[in-house]
Amino acid sequence: MKLFFIMIFMLSGLFFFGVGTLGLFRFKDVLSRAHSAAKCDTLGAFLCTSSLMMVSGFHFASMKLLLIIIFLWLTNPTATHLIAKAEVKRNKKQYDEVIMNGDI
């Protein structure tokens, strides 16, 4: 039964990594690509790392994996926000036109 959950978590994590990679190739602009990559990367890393925690059991290694999950949950959204903010700042004129035209 434990092996079943380990496989489900790992395959689900790999699925989300794949969807995020597909989003990087399919979307046109930087903001959409960053959104796709950040959401799928965070969830995929959580599921794969949780699967590894189940494999290792309750040991010191699983505590390290938990710290990795916490670190990723804090840094991935922050990094994506900074990338998006830099992109909007760089192309401010373009995004102001989008907002004024009501295209969002």
Short mmCIF file of the C-alpha atoms (twelve columns), coordinates in Angstrom:
data_MODEL
# 
_entry.id   MODEL 
# 
loop_
_atom_site.group_PDB 
_atom_site.id 
_atom_site.type_symbol 
_atom_site.label_atom_id 
_atom_site.label_alt_id 
_atom_site.label_comp_id 
_atom_site.label_asym_id 
_atom_site.label_seq_id 
_atom_site.Cartn_x 
_atom_site.Cartn_y 
_atom_site.Cartn_z 
_atom_site.pdbx_PDB_model_num 
ATOM 1   C CA . MET A 1   0.000  0.000  0.000   1 
ATOM 2   C CA . LYS A 2   2.866  2.344  0.852   1 
ATOM 3   C CA . LEU A 3   4.503  1.640  -2.507  1 
ATOM 4   C CA . PHE A 4   1.258  2.614  -4.265  1 
ATOM 5   C CA . PHE A 5   1.218  6.074  -2.639  1 
ATOM 6   C CA . ILE A 6   4.922  6.557  -3.341  1 
ATOM 7   C CA . MET A 7   4.363  5.813  -7.027  1 
ATOM 8   C CA . ILE A 8   1.263  8.047  -7.215  1 
ATOM 9   C CA . PHE A 9   3.088  10.993 -5.626  1 
ATOM 10  C CA . MET A 10  6.173  10.565 -7.811  1 
ATOM 11  C CA . LEU A 11  4.202  10.167 -11.048 1 
ATOM 12  C CA . SER A 12  1.996  13.136 -10.152 1 
ATOM 13  C CA . GLY A 13  5.072  15.254 -9.489  1 
ATOM 14  C CA . LEU A 14  6.613  14.228 -12.804 1 
ATOM 15  C CA . PHE A 15  3.316  15.033 -14.535 1 
ATOM 16  C CA . PHE A 16  3.329  18.566 -13.131 1 
ATOM 17  C CA . PHE A 17  6.973  19.040 -14.116 1 
ATOM 18  C CA . GLY A 18  6.038  17.953 -17.642 1 
ATOM 19  C CA . VAL A 19  3.055  20.304 -17.801 1 
ATOM 20  C CA . GLY A 20  5.262  23.183 -16.620 1 
ATOM 21  C CA . THR A 21  7.827  22.396 -19.299 1 
ATOM 22  C CA . LEU A 22  5.098  22.262 -21.927 1 
ATOM 23  C CA . GLY A 23  3.845  25.653 -20.694 1 
ATOM 24  C CA . LEU A 24  7.328  27.103 -21.148 1 
ATOM 25  C CA . PHE A 25  7.317  26.046 -24.782 1 
ATOM 26  C CA . ARG A 26  3.698  26.917 -25.598 1 
ATOM 27  C CA . PHE A 27  3.107  30.326 -24.017 1 
ATOM 28  C CA . LYS A 28  4.160  33.481 -25.837 1 
ATOM 29  C CA . ASP A 29  5.126  36.079 -23.254 1 
ATOM 30  C CA . VAL A 30  7.399  36.055 -20.241 1 
ATOM 31  C CA . LEU A 31  4.650  36.523 -17.660 1 
ATOM 32  C CA . SER A 32  2.653  33.505 -18.821 1 
ATOM 33  C CA . ARG A 33  5.774  31.369 -18.981 1 
ATOM 34  C CA . ALA A 34  6.854  32.431 -15.509 1 
ATOM 35  C CA . HIS A 35  3.400  31.674 -14.102 1 
ATOM 36  C CA . SER A 36  3.323  28.218 -15.679 1 
ATOM 37  C CA . ALA A 37  6.826  27.356 -14.545 1 
ATOM 38  C CA . ALA A 38  6.369  28.595 -10.983 1 
ATOM 39  C CA . LYS A 39  3.077  26.860 -10.277 1 
ATOM 40  C CA . CYS A 40  4.029  23.528 -11.792 1 
ATOM 41  C CA . ASP A 41  7.568  23.586 -10.423 1 
ATOM 42  C CA . THR A 42  6.424  24.217 -6.859  1 
ATOM 43  C CA . LEU A 43  3.748  21.531 -6.917  1 
ATOM 44  C CA . GLY A 44  5.935  19.027 -8.780  1 
ATOM 45  C CA . ALA A 45  8.807  19.508 -6.341  1 
ATOM 46  C CA . PHE A 46  6.440  19.116 -3.381  1 
ATOM 47  C CA . LEU A 47  4.996  15.857 -4.711  1 
ATOM 48  C CA . CYS A 48  8.354  14.330 -5.697  1 
ATOM 49  C CA . THR A 49  10.008 15.326 -2.424  1 
ATOM 50  C CA . SER A 50  7.032  14.001 -0.442  1 
ATOM 51  C CA . SER A 51  7.429  10.730 -2.282  1 
ATOM 52  C CA . LEU A 52  11.093 10.613 -1.273  1 
ATOM 53  C CA . MET A 53  10.090 11.337 2.319   1 
ATOM 54  C CA . MET A 54  7.767  8.326  2.251   1 
ATOM 55  C CA . VAL A 55  10.566 6.140  0.911   1 
ATOM 56  C CA . SER A 56  13.050 7.193  3.592   1 
ATOM 57  C CA . GLY A 57  10.584 6.944  6.471   1 
ATOM 58  C CA . PHE A 58  10.856 9.052  9.618   1 
ATOM 59  C CA . HIS A 59  14.589 9.707  9.733   1 
ATOM 60  C CA . PHE A 60  16.952 12.647 9.669   1 
ATOM 61  C CA . ALA A 61  16.894 12.516 5.858   1 
ATOM 62  C CA . SER A 62  13.139 13.106 5.801   1 
ATOM 63  C CA . MET A 63  13.597 16.187 7.980   1 
ATOM 64  C CA . LYS A 64  16.108 17.505 5.460   1 
ATOM 65  C CA . LEU A 65  13.596 16.870 2.679   1 
ATOM 66  C CA . LEU A 66  10.950 18.756 4.649   1 
ATOM 67  C CA . LEU A 67  13.327 21.721 4.928   1 
ATOM 68  C CA . ILE A 68  13.843 21.565 1.161   1 
ATOM 69  C CA . ILE A 69  10.071 21.711 0.618   1 
ATOM 70  C CA . ILE A 70  9.758  24.723 2.920   1 
ATOM 71  C CA . PHE A 71  12.676 26.451 1.197   1 
ATOM 72  C CA . LEU A 72  11.153 25.851 -2.248  1 
ATOM 73  C CA . TRP A 73  7.738  27.116 -1.123  1 
ATOM 74  C CA . LEU A 74  9.351  30.346 0.044   1 
ATOM 75  C CA . THR A 75  11.775 30.954 -2.814  1 
ATOM 76  C CA . ASN A 76  9.859  29.874 -5.954  1 
ATOM 77  C CA . PRO A 77  7.013  32.414 -5.669  1 
ATOM 78  C CA . THR A 78  9.441  35.140 -4.598  1 
ATOM 79  C CA . ALA A 79  11.748 34.541 -7.556  1 
ATOM 80  C CA . THR A 80  8.823  34.421 -9.984  1 
ATOM 81  C CA . HIS A 81  7.454  37.675 -8.592  1 
ATOM 82  C CA . LEU A 82  10.818 39.378 -9.039  1 
ATOM 83  C CA . ILE A 83  11.159 38.097 -12.612 1 
ATOM 84  C CA . ALA A 84  7.654  39.314 -13.472 1 
ATOM 85  C CA . LYS A 85  8.273  42.683 -11.818 1 
ATOM 86  C CA . ALA A 86  11.503 43.143 -13.787 1 
ATOM 87  C CA . GLU A 87  9.730  42.245 -17.033 1 
ATOM 88  C CA . VAL A 88  6.915  44.718 -16.418 1 
ATOM 89  C CA . LYS A 89  9.431  47.413 -15.482 1 
ATOM 90  C CA . ARG A 90  11.443 46.731 -18.641 1 
ATOM 91  C CA . ASN A 91  8.390  46.854 -20.945 1 
ATOM 92  C CA . LYS A 92  6.284  49.332 -18.985 1 
ATOM 93  C CA . LYS A 93  4.998  51.094 -22.091 1 
ATOM 94  C CA . GLN A 94  3.739  47.837 -23.611 1 
ATOM 95  C CA . TYR A 95  1.919  46.750 -20.447 1 
ATOM 96  C CA . ASP A 96  0.395  50.207 -19.945 1 
ATOM 97  C CA . GLU A 97  -1.142 49.911 -23.435 1 
ATOM 98  C CA . VAL A 98  -2.556 46.475 -22.597 1 
ATOM 99  C CA . ILE A 99  -4.154 47.832 -19.429 1 
ATOM 100 C CA . MET A 100 -5.575 50.894 -21.201 1 
ATOM 101 C CA . ASN A 101 -7.067 48.784 -24.008 1 
ATOM 102 C CA . GLY A 102 -8.696 46.430 -21.505 1 
ATOM 103 C CA . ASP A 103 -7.051 43.324 -22.968 1 
ATOM 104 C CA . ILE A 104 -6.620 41.656 -19.588 1 
# 
